[in-house]
């Protein structure tokens, strides 16, 4: 019998006053009993509307049915049929706007906790099952993958399973892309990402780090001199945007990209065990309202800041961050200064930031994004005492590859132009996907692009 409880089983988590002082994972996951009870809330709908919201077409009702039977490993294998990174997606996917938004249980109550169940079965597998990965027979074809983020890892894994010799080229010293440098440890433990990378290596994927494609090696060289039959570009959107206001060159001003990379990839949160000091003052302002802004603010709090402010020019309803991340930030003591916009940064005589001037805003008519346009309120300026600023207002693709690759067309935002269904670019034998094509988006959308491109590459090379 289905469990007709209207709300989800609550997710166990650390207390806010404890977790805002450590980098351990905030949520601790379902128990077996909780997972089975939550799975029984699924009605196993005939038309499977939840699958329509999944970019990688996970067979959601089927894996949940296996959870109700206590077959957690079977549920994991069912997810793995289409999703290469279940433990990652179960933690960072915006299920509330994807699969769970289509769940019929949400009509009268809360949706089934699909993401929580995905995480549970992935964690169960990692704790209880030893991977038995068989390296497939080679098919004689070579593919280069540029970038080791979620899109690159997905396309590499799918092609390796088809017998392709795959080499990933990564600019950083550690593979994983945004999963390693962009998402904090308290949301996505790095050993989970490392486990997926290790599995790729067992499949035969070669990973070359400290290689900057477009500088160390050109895309044309991969195809013409190094014998690759196809190239996939999944370099993400790692070029930070700034506001262009007075004072952004002061000491104590970070891009969110730099701040989070120092903490995550370079283990700055373990200083002095890892020799990566990260300066955080007592009063920190984070400009922006997305998930990256929440990650930066919550990380600054954990590094010892007394007051951390989210400064965002729209209201709470317009915050682009996930509702769960906003709620967690509030619980951890992050202060939201909504309907305020920075106008200039104020420095001291030594070139360090000491304050930020903001102007209050009010919401007008909707703009092209569908959100109400923020309008400055004349004469409402005020100064907030600040000694650290983190700018988290968006990122764009690095221009290096597009500037060094002939025949690779980009749009006005600097994103590579690629076919939506195949990832095929304007350059022969070159494919692209993820944030380098769409601009900054989600992990699961990048994975979906990688999955589609792997199928297209296989079709082209086999034909």
KOLTITOR-929865 format. One record per residue (C-alpha): residue number from 1; residue in one letter; z, x, y negated. Coordinates in steps of 0.2 Angstrom, whole numbers, plus 5000, padded with zeros to 4 digits. Each point is the difference from the previous one (the first is absolute). Layout:
N
@resi NUM; resn A; up Z; east X; north Y
...
//
This chain:
463
@resi 1; resn X; up 5000; east 5000; north 5000
@resi 2; resn X; up 4996; east 5006; north 4983
@resi 3; resn X; up 5014; east 5005; north 4988
@resi 4; resn X; up 4998; east 4988; north 4986
@resi 5; resn X; up 5013; east 5009; north 4988
@resi 6; resn X; up 4992; east 5000; north 4983
@resi 7; resn X; up 5005; east 5017; north 4994
@resi 8; resn X; up 4996; east 5017; north 5007
@resi 9; resn X; up 5014; east 5010; north 5009
@resi 10; resn X; up 5007; east 5011; north 4986
@resi 11; resn X; up 4995; east 5019; north 5001
@resi 12; resn X; up 5016; east 5011; north 5002
@resi 13; resn X; up 5001; east 5013; north 4987
@resi 14; resn X; up 5012; east 5012; north 4991
@resi 15; resn X; up 5011; east 4994; north 4987
@resi 16; resn X; up 4992; east 5003; north 4982
@resi 17; resn X; up 5015; east 5010; north 4994
@resi 18; resn X; up 4998; east 5012; north 5015
@resi 19; resn X; up 4981; east 5001; north 5001
@resi 20; resn X; up 4997; east 5004; north 4982
@resi 21; resn X; up 5009; east 5017; north 5003
@resi 22; resn X; up 4990; east 5005; north 5016
@resi 23; resn X; up 4982; east 5001; north 5006
@resi 24; resn X; up 5003; east 4992; north 5017
@resi 25; resn X; up 4989; east 4985; north 5004
@resi 26; resn X; up 5006; east 4984; north 4990
@resi 27; resn X; up 4997; east 4988; north 5014
@resi 28; resn X; up 5006; east 5004; north 5018
@resi 29; resn X; up 4989; east 4988; north 5010
@resi 30; resn X; up 5002; east 4985; north 5012
@resi 31; resn X; up 5010; east 5001; north 5016
@resi 32; resn X; up 4992; east 4994; north 5016
@resi 33; resn X; up 5009; east 4983; north 4999
@resi 34; resn X; up 4995; east 4998; north 4981
@resi 35; resn X; up 4982; east 5004; north 5004
@resi 36; resn X; up 4998; east 4988; north 5015
@resi 37; resn X; up 5009; east 4986; north 4989
@resi 38; resn X; up 4988; east 5004; north 4986
@resi 39; resn X; up 4984; east 5000; north 5011
@resi 40; resn X; up 5005; east 4983; north 5007
@resi 41; resn X; up 4997; east 4993; north 4982
@resi 42; resn X; up 4981; east 5003; north 5003
@resi 43; resn X; up 4991; east 4984; north 5005
@resi 44; resn X; up 4986; east 5009; north 5008
@resi 45; resn X; up 4987; east 4990; north 4989
@resi 46; resn X; up 4983; east 4997; north 5008
@resi 47; resn X; up 4990; east 5006; north 4985
@resi 48; resn X; up 5011; east 5015; north 4997
@resi 49; resn X; up 5000; east 4999; north 4981
@resi 50; resn X; up 5011; east 5016; north 4998
@resi 51; resn X; up 4986; east 5011; north 5008
@resi 52; resn X; up 4989; east 4995; north 4985
@resi 53; resn X; up 5012; east 5009; north 4988
@resi 54; resn X; up 5000; east 5016; north 5010
@resi 55; resn X; up 4988; east 5014; north 4994
@resi 56; resn X; up 4999; east 5008; north 5018
@resi 57; resn X; up 5001; east 4983; north 5010
@resi 58; resn X; up 5016; east 5003; north 5009
@resi 59; resn X; up 5001; east 4987; north 5014
@resi 60; resn X; up 5016; east 4993; north 4992
@resi 61; resn X; up 5004; east 4985; north 5011
@resi 62; resn X; up 4997; east 5010; north 5016
@resi 63; resn X; up 5011; east 5014; north 4996
@resi 64; resn X; up 5014; east 4988; north 4994
@resi 65; resn X; up 4999; east 4990; north 5016
@resi 66; resn X; up 5003; east 5016; north 5010
@resi 67; resn X; up 5015; east 5004; north 4989
@resi 68; resn X; up 5007; east 4982; north 5005
@resi 69; resn X; up 4999; east 5006; north 5018
@resi 70; resn X; up 5009; east 5016; north 4997
@resi 71; resn X; up 4984; east 5010; north 5003
@resi 72; resn X; up 5002; east 5011; north 4985
@resi 73; resn X; up 4989; east 5014; north 5006
@resi 74; resn X; up 4986; east 4988; north 5004
@resi 75; resn X; up 5002; east 4993; north 4983
@resi 76; resn X; up 4998; east 5018; north 4993
@resi 77; resn X; up 4984; east 5003; north 5010
@resi 78; resn X; up 4993; east 4983; north 4994
@resi 79; resn X; up 5002; east 5006; north 4982
@resi 80; resn X; up 4993; east 5017; north 5004
@resi 81; resn X; up 4984; east 4992; north 5005
@resi 82; resn X; up 4995; east 4998; north 4982
@resi 83; resn X; up 5014; east 5008; north 4990
@resi 84; resn X; up 5001; east 5019; north 5001
@resi 85; resn X; up 5017; east 5001; north 4990
@resi 86; resn X; up 5012; east 4986; north 5005
@resi 87; resn X; up 5016; east 5008; north 4995
@resi 88; resn X; up 4992; east 5004; north 4983
@resi 89; resn X; up 4993; east 4983; north 4997
@resi 90; resn X; up 5016; east 4991; north 5006
@resi 91; resn X; up 5009; east 5009; north 4985
@resi 92; resn X; up 4988; east 5001; north 4986
@resi 93; resn X; up 4987; east 4986; north 5002
@resi 94; resn X; up 5001; east 4986; north 4987
@resi 95; resn X; up 5001; east 4987; north 5014
@resi 96; resn X; up 5006; east 4987; north 4988
@resi 97; resn X; up 4982; east 4999; north 4992
@resi 98; resn X; up 4990; east 5003; north 5016
@resi 99; resn X; up 5005; east 4994; north 5018
@resi 100; resn X; up 5016; east 4992; north 4995
@resi 101; resn X; up 4992; east 4990; north 4986
@resi 102; resn X; up 4989; east 4991; north 5012
@resi 103; resn X; up 5014; east 4996; north 5012
@resi 104; resn X; up 5002; east 4981; north 5002
@resi 105; resn X; up 5019; east 5002; north 5001
@resi 106; resn X; up 5000; east 5004; north 4982
@resi 107; resn X; up 4995; east 4983; north 4995
@resi 108; resn X; up 5017; east 4993; north 5003
@resi 109; resn X; up 5011; east 5016; north 5000
@resi 110; resn X; up 4997; east 5018; north 5002
@resi 111; resn X; up 4986; east 5008; north 5010
@resi 112; resn X; up 5003; east 5009; north 5016
@resi 113; resn X; up 5006; east 5018; north 4997
@resi 114; resn X; up 4984; east 5007; north 5007
@resi 115; resn X; up 5002; east 5017; north 4991
@resi 116; resn X; up 5018; east 5001; north 5006
@resi 117; resn X; up 4994; east 4997; north 5018
@resi 118; resn X; up 4986; east 5013; north 4999
@resi 119; resn X; up 5013; east 5013; north 4994
@resi 120; resn X; up 5012; east 4995; north 5014
@resi 121; resn X; up 4988; east 5002; north 5014
@resi 122; resn X; up 4993; east 5017; north 4993
@resi 123; resn X; up 5018; east 5007; north 4998
@resi 124; resn X; up 5003; east 4994; north 5018
@resi 125; resn X; up 4985; east 5009; north 5006
@resi 126; resn X; up 5005; east 5016; north 4991
@resi 127; resn X; up 5017; east 5000; north 5007
@resi 128; resn X; up 4997; east 4995; north 5018
@resi 129; resn X; up 4982; east 5004; north 5005
@resi 130; resn X; up 4993; east 5018; north 5002
@resi 131; resn X; up 4982; east 5000; north 4994
@resi 132; resn X; up 4987; east 5003; north 5013
@resi 133; resn X; up 4984; east 5004; north 4990
@resi 134; resn X; up 4985; east 5005; north 5009
@resi 135; resn X; up 4987; east 5010; north 4990
@resi 136; resn X; up 4983; east 4991; north 5002
@resi 137; resn X; up 4984; east 5009; north 5007
@resi 138; resn X; up 4990; east 5008; north 4985
@resi 139; resn X; up 4984; east 4991; north 4995
@resi 140; resn X; up 4993; east 5016; north 4992
@resi 141; resn X; up 5001; east 4993; north 4982
@resi 142; resn X; up 5011; east 5007; north 4985
@resi 143; resn X; up 5007; east 4990; north 4986
@resi 144; resn X; up 5010; east 5007; north 4985
@resi 145; resn X; up 5013; east 4990; north 4992
@resi 146; resn X; up 5005; east 5004; north 4982
@resi 147; resn X; up 5018; east 4995; north 4997
@resi 148; resn X; up 5014; east 4996; north 5012
@resi 149; resn X; up 5008; east 4985; north 4992
@resi 150; resn X; up 5000; east 4983; north 5009
@resi 151; resn X; up 4981; east 4998; north 4999
@resi 152; resn X; up 4996; east 5017; north 5006
@resi 153; resn X; up 5013; east 4999; north 5014
@resi 154; resn X; up 4992; east 4984; north 5006
@resi 155; resn X; up 4982; east 5005; north 5000
@resi 156; resn X; up 5005; east 5016; north 5009
@resi 157; resn X; up 5010; east 4992; north 5013
@resi 158; resn X; up 4986; east 4987; north 5004
@resi 159; resn X; up 4986; east 5013; north 5001
@resi 160; resn X; up 5010; east 5012; north 5010
@resi 161; resn X; up 5003; east 4986; north 5013
@resi 162; resn X; up 4981; east 4998; north 5001
@resi 163; resn X; up 4998; east 5018; north 5004
@resi 164; resn X; up 4995; east 5007; north 4983
@resi 165; resn X; up 5006; east 5018; north 4995
@resi 166; resn X; up 5010; east 4995; north 4984
@resi 167; resn X; up 5006; east 5012; north 4987
@resi 168; resn X; up 5012; east 4994; north 4986
@resi 169; resn X; up 5000; east 5011; north 4984
@resi 170; resn X; up 5015; east 4998; north 4990
@resi 171; resn X; up 5004; east 5007; north 4983
@resi 172; resn X; up 5019; east 5001; north 5002
@resi 173; resn X; up 5009; east 5011; north 5011
@resi 174; resn X; up 5006; east 4985; north 5011
@resi 175; resn X; up 4989; east 4986; north 5006
@resi 176; resn X; up 5004; east 4981; north 4997
@resi 177; resn X; up 4994; east 4997; north 4982
@resi 178; resn X; up 5009; east 4987; north 4991
@resi 179; resn X; up 5010; east 4996; north 5015
@resi 180; resn X; up 5008; east 5017; north 4998
@resi 181; resn X; up 5000; east 5003; north 4981
@resi 182; resn X; up 5000; east 4983; north 4993
@resi 183; resn X; up 5012; east 4988; north 5009
@resi 184; resn X; up 5019; east 5005; north 5000
@resi 185; resn X; up 5009; east 5005; north 5016
@resi 186; resn X; up 5011; east 4985; north 4998
@resi 187; resn X; up 4985; east 4988; north 5002
@resi 188; resn X; up 4990; east 5010; north 5012
@resi 189; resn X; up 5009; east 5014; north 5010
@resi 190; resn X; up 4988; east 5015; north 5001
@resi 191; resn X; up 5003; east 5003; north 5018
@resi 192; resn X; up 4991; east 4984; north 5004
@resi 193; resn X; up 4985; east 5006; north 4991
@resi 194; resn X; up 5001; east 5017; north 5008
@resi 195; resn X; up 5001; east 4991; north 5017
@resi 196; resn X; up 4983; east 4992; north 4997
@resi 197; resn X; up 4993; east 5016; north 4994
@resi 198; resn X; up 5006; east 5009; north 5016
@resi 199; resn X; up 4991; east 4987; north 5010
@resi 200; resn X; up 4984; east 5003; north 4992
@resi 201; resn X; up 5001; east 5018; north 5004
@resi 202; resn X; up 5003; east 4996; north 5018
@resi 203; resn X; up 4984; east 4989; north 4999
@resi 204; resn X; up 4991; east 5016; north 4995
@resi 205; resn X; up 4999; east 4998; north 4981
@resi 206; resn X; up 5000; east 5016; north 4991
@resi 207; resn X; up 5010; east 5000; north 4983
@resi 208; resn X; up 4996; east 5014; north 4987
@resi 209; resn X; up 5012; east 5000; north 4986
@resi 210; resn X; up 4999; east 5009; north 4983
@resi 211; resn X; up 4981; east 4996; north 4999
@resi 212; resn X; up 4994; east 4992; north 4984
@resi 213; resn X; up 4983; east 4992; north 5004
@resi 214; resn X; up 4990; east 5002; north 4984
@resi 215; resn X; up 5007; east 5017; north 4997
@resi 216; resn X; up 5004; east 5009; north 5016
@resi 217; resn X; up 4986; east 4992; north 5009
@resi 218; resn X; up 4987; east 4988; north 4993
@resi 219; resn X; up 4995; east 4984; north 5009
@resi 220; resn X; up 4982; east 5006; north 5001
@resi 221; resn X; up 5006; east 5016; north 5009
@resi 222; resn X; up 5009; east 4989; north 5013
@resi 223; resn X; up 4983; east 4991; north 5004
@resi 224; resn X; up 4988; east 5014; north 4998
@resi 225; resn X; up 5009; east 5016; north 5005
@resi 226; resn X; up 5015; east 4995; north 5011
@resi 227; resn X; up 4991; east 4988; north 5011
@resi 228; resn X; up 5009; east 4984; north 4997
@resi 229; resn X; up 4990; east 4984; north 5004
@resi 230; resn X; up 5009; east 4989; north 4988
@resi 231; resn X; up 5013; east 5002; north 4986
@resi 232; resn X; up 5014; east 4987; north 4996
@resi 233; resn X; up 5008; east 5001; north 4983
@resi 234; resn X; up 5018; east 4993; north 4999
@resi 235; resn X; up 5007; east 5010; north 4986
@resi 236; resn X; up 5010; east 4985; north 4992
@resi 237; resn X; up 5004; east 4998; north 4982
@resi 238; resn X; up 5011; east 5015; north 4995
@resi 239; resn X; up 4995; east 5003; north 4982
@resi 240; resn X; up 5015; east 4992; north 4989
@resi 241; resn X; up 4997; east 4990; north 4985
@resi 242; resn X; up 5009; east 5002; north 4984
@resi 243; resn X; up 5003; east 4989; north 4985
@resi 244; resn X; up 4993; east 5011; north 4987
@resi 245; resn X; up 5015; east 4998; north 4988
@resi 246; resn X; up 5008; east 5013; north 4989
@resi 247; resn X; up 5012; east 5011; north 5010
@resi 248; resn X; up 4993; east 4999; north 5017
@resi 249; resn X; up 4999; east 5020; north 5001
@resi 250; resn X; up 5019; east 5002; north 4997
@resi 251; resn X; up 5011; east 5008; north 5013
@resi 252; resn X; up 5008; east 4987; north 5011
@resi 253; resn X; up 4984; east 4989; north 5002
@resi 254; resn X; up 4993; east 4998; north 5017
@resi 255; resn X; up 4986; east 4991; north 5008
@resi 256; resn X; up 5007; east 4990; north 5015
@resi 257; resn X; up 4988; east 5009; north 5011
@resi 258; resn X; up 5008; east 5017; north 4996
@resi 259; resn X; up 5017; east 4993; north 5000
@resi 260; resn X; up 4998; east 4992; north 5017
@resi 261; resn X; up 4991; east 5015; north 5008
@resi 262; resn X; up 5014; east 5012; north 4995
@resi 263; resn X; up 5012; east 4988; north 5008
@resi 264; resn X; up 4991; east 4995; north 5015
@resi 265; resn X; up 4988; east 5013; north 5006
@resi 266; resn X; up 5010; east 5015; north 4993
@resi 267; resn X; up 5017; east 4993; north 5006
@resi 268; resn X; up 5007; east 5000; north 4982
@resi 269; resn X; up 5013; east 4988; north 5005
@resi 270; resn X; up 5007; east 5013; north 5012
@resi 271; resn X; up 5002; east 5014; north 4986
@resi 272; resn X; up 5007; east 5013; north 5002
@resi 273; resn X; up 4996; east 5000; north 5019
@resi 274; resn X; up 4982; east 4998; north 4995
@resi 275; resn X; up 4996; east 5011; north 4984
@resi 276; resn X; up 4992; east 4986; north 4990
@resi 277; resn X; up 5011; east 4995; north 4985
@resi 278; resn X; up 4996; east 4983; north 4992
@resi 279; resn X; up 5007; east 4998; north 4983
@resi 280; resn X; up 5007; east 4983; north 4997
@resi 281; resn X; up 5010; east 4996; north 4984
@resi 282; resn X; up 5014; east 4987; north 4998
@resi 283; resn X; up 4989; east 4987; north 4992
@resi 284; resn X; up 4983; east 4997; north 5008
@resi 285; resn X; up 4986; east 4989; north 4995
@resi 286; resn X; up 4986; east 4995; north 5012
@resi 287; resn X; up 4984; east 4993; north 4992
@resi 288; resn X; up 4991; east 4987; north 5011
@resi 289; resn X; up 5005; east 4986; north 5011
@resi 290; resn X; up 4991; east 5003; north 5017
@resi 291; resn X; up 5006; east 5007; north 5016
@resi 292; resn X; up 4998; east 5018; north 4994
@resi 293; resn X; up 5011; east 4996; north 4985
@resi 294; resn X; up 5014; east 4993; north 5012
@resi 295; resn X; up 4999; east 5015; north 5011
@resi 296; resn X; up 5002; east 5012; north 4986
@resi 297; resn X; up 5014; east 4990; north 4992
@resi 298; resn X; up 5010; east 4998; north 5016
@resi 299; resn X; up 4997; east 5019; north 5004
@resi 300; resn X; up 5006; east 5005; north 4983
@resi 301; resn X; up 5016; east 4990; north 5002
@resi 302; resn X; up 5003; east 5009; north 5017
@resi 303; resn X; up 4998; east 5017; north 4992
@resi 304; resn X; up 5015; east 4996; north 4988
@resi 305; resn X; up 4993; east 4991; north 4985
@resi 306; resn X; up 5013; east 4989; north 4992
@resi 307; resn X; up 4988; east 4987; north 4992
@resi 308; resn X; up 4983; east 4997; north 5006
@resi 309; resn X; up 4989; east 4988; north 4991
@resi 310; resn X; up 4983; east 4991; north 5005
@resi 311; resn X; up 4991; east 4998; north 4984
@resi 312; resn X; up 4986; east 4987; north 5003
@resi 313; resn X; up 4990; east 4991; north 4987
@resi 314; resn X; up 4999; east 4983; north 5009
@resi 315; resn X; up 5014; east 4989; north 5008
@resi 316; resn X; up 5008; east 4999; north 5017
@resi 317; resn X; up 4987; east 4988; north 5007
@resi 318; resn X; up 4986; east 5012; north 4996
@resi 319; resn X; up 5007; east 5015; north 5008
@resi 320; resn X; up 4987; east 5007; north 5012
@resi 321; resn X; up 5013; east 5008; north 5012
@resi 322; resn X; up 5005; east 4991; north 5016
@resi 323; resn X; up 5014; east 4988; north 4998
@resi 324; resn X; up 5011; east 5009; north 5012
@resi 325; resn X; up 4998; east 5017; north 4991
@resi 326; resn X; up 5005; east 4991; north 4984
@resi 327; resn X; up 5015; east 4992; north 5008
@resi 328; resn X; up 5006; east 5016; north 5008
@resi 329; resn X; up 4998; east 5009; north 4983
@resi 330; resn X; up 5011; east 4987; north 4991
@resi 331; resn X; up 5013; east 5001; north 5014
@resi 332; resn X; up 5000; east 5019; north 4998
@resi 333; resn X; up 5004; east 4999; north 4981
@resi 334; resn X; up 4983; east 5003; north 4993
@resi 335; resn X; up 4999; east 4992; north 4982
@resi 336; resn X; up 4984; east 4990; north 4996
@resi 337; resn X; up 4994; east 5000; north 4982
@resi 338; resn X; up 4987; east 4987; north 5002
@resi 339; resn X; up 4988; east 4994; north 4986
@resi 340; resn X; up 5002; east 5018; north 4992
@resi 341; resn X; up 4986; east 5013; north 4997
@resi 342; resn X; up 5002; east 5018; north 4996
@resi 343; resn X; up 4992; east 5005; north 4984
@resi 344; resn X; up 5005; east 5018; north 4998
@resi 345; resn X; up 5012; east 5014; north 5007
@resi 346; resn X; up 5012; east 5009; north 4989
@resi 347; resn X; up 5004; east 5018; north 5003
@resi 348; resn X; up 5014; east 5012; north 4994
@resi 349; resn X; up 4999; east 5017; north 4992
@resi 350; resn X; up 4997; east 5008; north 5017
@resi 351; resn X; up 4986; east 4990; north 5005
@resi 352; resn X; up 5010; east 4989; north 5012
@resi 353; resn X; up 4999; east 4981; north 5000
@resi 354; resn X; up 5015; east 4991; north 4993
@resi 355; resn X; up 4994; east 4982; north 4998
@resi 356; resn X; up 4986; east 4987; north 5001
@resi 357; resn X; up 4995; east 4988; north 4987
@resi 358; resn X; up 4995; east 4983; north 5008
@resi 359; resn X; up 4993; east 4984; north 4992
@resi 360; resn X; up 5005; east 4983; north 5007
@resi 361; resn X; up 4986; east 4989; north 5007
@resi 362; resn X; up 4996; east 4982; north 5002
@resi 363; resn X; up 4988; east 4992; north 5013
@resi 364; resn X; up 4984; east 4992; north 4993
@resi 365; resn X; up 4985; east 4993; north 5009
@resi 366; resn X; up 4995; east 5007; north 5018
@resi 367; resn X; up 4988; east 5015; north 4999
@resi 368; resn X; up 4987; east 5005; north 5013
@resi 369; resn X; up 5013; east 5004; north 5013
@resi 370; resn X; up 5007; east 4982; north 4999
@resi 371; resn X; up 5016; east 5006; north 4993
@resi 372; resn X; up 5006; east 4995; north 4983
@resi 373; resn X; up 4995; east 5013; north 4987
@resi 374; resn X; up 5015; east 5009; north 4992
@resi 375; resn X; up 5000; east 4999; north 4981
@resi 376; resn X; up 5010; east 5012; north 4989
@resi 377; resn X; up 5014; east 4991; north 4989
@resi 378; resn X; up 4998; east 5007; north 4983
@resi 379; resn X; up 5016; east 5009; north 4993
@resi 380; resn X; up 5009; east 5000; north 5017
@resi 381; resn X; up 5000; east 5019; north 5003
@resi 382; resn X; up 5015; east 5009; north 5007
@resi 383; resn X; up 5005; east 5017; north 5007
@resi 384; resn X; up 5008; east 5003; north 5017
@resi 385; resn X; up 5009; east 5016; north 5003
@resi 386; resn X; up 4991; east 5009; north 5014
@resi 387; resn X; up 4999; east 5017; north 5007
@resi 388; resn X; up 4987; east 4997; north 5014
@resi 389; resn X; up 4984; east 4990; north 5001
@resi 390; resn X; up 4990; east 4996; north 5015
@resi 391; resn X; up 4983; east 4992; north 4997
@resi 392; resn X; up 4994; east 4989; north 5014
@resi 393; resn X; up 4986; east 4989; north 4992
@resi 394; resn X; up 4987; east 5004; north 5013
@resi 395; resn X; up 4989; east 5013; north 5008
@resi 396; resn X; up 4981; east 5003; north 5002
@resi 397; resn X; up 4990; east 5011; north 5012
@resi 398; resn X; up 4999; east 5019; north 4997
@resi 399; resn X; up 4983; east 5004; north 4992
@resi 400; resn X; up 4998; east 5016; north 5010
@resi 401; resn X; up 4989; east 4993; north 5015
@resi 402; resn X; up 4989; east 4989; north 4989
@resi 403; resn X; up 4996; east 5015; north 4988
@resi 404; resn X; up 4996; east 5012; north 5014
@resi 405; resn X; up 4990; east 4989; north 5012
@resi 406; resn X; up 4982; east 4996; north 4996
@resi 407; resn X; up 4994; east 4982; north 5004
@resi 408; resn X; up 5018; east 4993; north 5000
@resi 409; resn X; up 5000; east 4985; north 4988
@resi 410; resn X; up 5016; east 4994; north 4992
@resi 411; resn X; up 5004; east 4985; north 4989
@resi 412; resn X; up 5007; east 5000; north 4982
@resi 413; resn X; up 5018; east 5002; north 5007
@resi 414; resn X; up 4995; east 5016; north 5009
@resi 415; resn X; up 5001; east 4991; north 5017
@resi 416; resn X; up 4987; east 5005; north 5013
@resi 417; resn X; up 4988; east 4986; north 5003
@resi 418; resn X; up 5000; east 4995; north 5018
@resi 419; resn X; up 4994; east 4985; north 5010
@resi 420; resn X; up 5015; east 4988; north 5002
@resi 421; resn X; up 4997; east 4997; north 5019
@resi 422; resn X; up 4995; east 5017; north 5006
@resi 423; resn X; up 5006; east 5013; north 4987
@resi 424; resn X; up 4983; east 5007; north 4999
@resi 425; resn X; up 4997; east 5009; north 4983
@resi 426; resn X; up 4984; east 5004; north 4991
@resi 427; resn X; up 4999; east 5017; north 5008
@resi 428; resn X; up 4993; east 5001; north 5017
@resi 429; resn X; up 5013; east 5002; north 5015
@resi 430; resn X; up 5014; east 4999; north 4987
@resi 431; resn X; up 5013; east 4986; north 5001
@resi 432; resn X; up 5015; east 4996; north 4990
@resi 433; resn X; up 5015; east 4988; north 5000
@resi 434; resn X; up 5017; east 4996; north 4993
@resi 435; resn X; up 5006; east 5003; north 4983
@resi 436; resn X; up 4986; east 5012; north 4996
@resi 437; resn X; up 4989; east 4985; north 5001
@resi 438; resn X; up 5011; east 4985; north 4994
@resi 439; resn X; up 5012; east 5009; north 4989
@resi 440; resn X; up 5018; east 5000; north 5003
@resi 441; resn X; up 5004; east 4986; north 5013
@resi 442; resn X; up 5010; east 4998; north 5016
@resi 443; resn X; up 5002; east 5011; north 5016
@resi 444; resn X; up 4993; east 4986; north 5012
@resi 445; resn X; up 4985; east 4997; north 4989
@resi 446; resn X; up 4996; east 5019; north 5001
@resi 447; resn X; up 5003; east 4999; north 5019
@resi 448; resn X; up 4988; east 4986; north 5001
@resi 449; resn X; up 4987; east 5010; north 4991
@resi 450; resn X; up 5002; east 5014; north 5012
@resi 451; resn X; up 4998; east 4989; north 5015
@resi 452; resn X; up 4984; east 4992; north 4994
@resi 453; resn X; up 4993; east 5017; north 4995
@resi 454; resn X; up 5004; east 5007; north 5017
@resi 455; resn X; up 4990; east 4986; north 5008
@resi 456; resn X; up 4985; east 5003; north 4988
@resi 457; resn X; up 5000; east 5019; north 5003
@resi 458; resn X; up 5000; east 4997; north 5019
@resi 459; resn X; up 4986; east 4988; north 4998
@resi 460; resn X; up 4990; east 5012; north 4989
@resi 461; resn X; up 5002; east 5015; north 5011
@resi 462; resn X; up 4997; east 4992; north 5016
@resi 463; resn X; up 4984; east 4991; north 4994
//
